[in-house]
Amino acid sequence: MPICFRYTYIFQVTTEPVSRANAQPHTGGWSENVWSAADPVAYSARWTRWGQKRALLLPKQAAIVGFRSQKYDIQGNKLVPSGSTSGTTLFPGNPVYETDLPQVALTVTATSGVARNNSDFKLLCIPDVFMTGGEFNPTATFKTQLTNLFNEWKSHPTGMVGRDLDQPLVRVLSITAGTLAGDTNVLLDGPYPLLVAGDFLRWNNVKDDDGNPVQGSNRVVGFVPGGNTVVVRGLTGVFQPNPSGFARRDIAQYLVLNNFSWGRASIRKVGKPSQGYRGRASNR
C-alpha cells in the first residue's frame, strides 16, 4: 500500500502601524505544505532547510512558528490518514523586508512531468517592495532566494497527490436502475480493463436525462454477466437512456514534482493566529 506524508509549516504575522492614532496592529496566521514520500526521520534535515529558505522570503513582521506532519495511506482513490505529529518552531522573517497586507501572495506552478498532473499553490505575505503596480516585481536578490527555495524542493523530491489520468476513458452508453435498491447499472462502450469490484468510477462530462451533470465518483459493486454493464452504488435517481460523457477508473497516486516556477501576483485569505493568549479555563 503506497504511503505519503504531508509536511506543513504554520505561519504568523503581526502588522506594525506607522501611526497608532490611525490604525491598530492585526495578527493573522496561515499554513503552507508540501508532500513527500520520505518519512519524518528522513525528512527532518530537509524540513529545516525548507523553513530557513522560506523564512528569507517573509517580511520581518512574519515568522514560521509551528509545524505538522501527517501520514497517509493511498487506498484506491482515497487518502486514509494514519497518524500525525505537530509542534512549535521558529524561523523569523527577513529583517530587511517590510510587510504589506499578508493576503498578498505569489502563485507558484509545479509540474510533475505526467500529463495534466500539475499543482498550483500560493506563497503568502510577499513583502510590499516586491509588489509594484499590482504585479510581482522582484529584485535579483529576491529571485535568487525564491529559486533557492524551489531548488530545495527539487533536490529532495517534493511531490503532489493527484489522480491517475492515464487510466482510459470509456464512453458511457446509458445509466439505468439496478436490480437492488441503491444500485445503478452503467452500460459502457466496451469492457474496462482491470476494473474490479471495489474500484471507483469517476464521471467525465456525463449528464442525466434532465441535463444535470453527474459529478464525483461511485464505487463499483459488481458486473452484469454477458455484457459491459457495471453496477455502481450511490447514483440513485440518476437516469440517462442515451450516450453521455465518459467514465474513468478513479485512482489516487503520489507524483514527484520536478519543476517549479513563479507566476503572477494573487491573494489568499489568512486566518486566526495559531499562537496567542487564551482565555482562562472554565471551572467546569
Secondary structure, DSSP 8 states (H G I E B T S, - for coil): --EEEEEEEEEEEE---S-TTT----EEEEEEEEEESS-HHHHHHHHHHHHHHHHTTS-TTEEEEEEEEEEEEEETTEEEEEEEEEEEEEEE--TT-----TTEEEEEEEE-SSTT-EEEEEEE---GGGEETTEE---HHHHHHHHHHHHHHHHTT-EEEEE-TTS-EEEEEEEEE-SSTTEEEEEESS--TT--TT-EEEEES-B-TTS-B--SEEEEEEEETTTTEEEEES-TT--B-S--SEEEE--EEEEE--EEEEEEEEE---B--SS---------
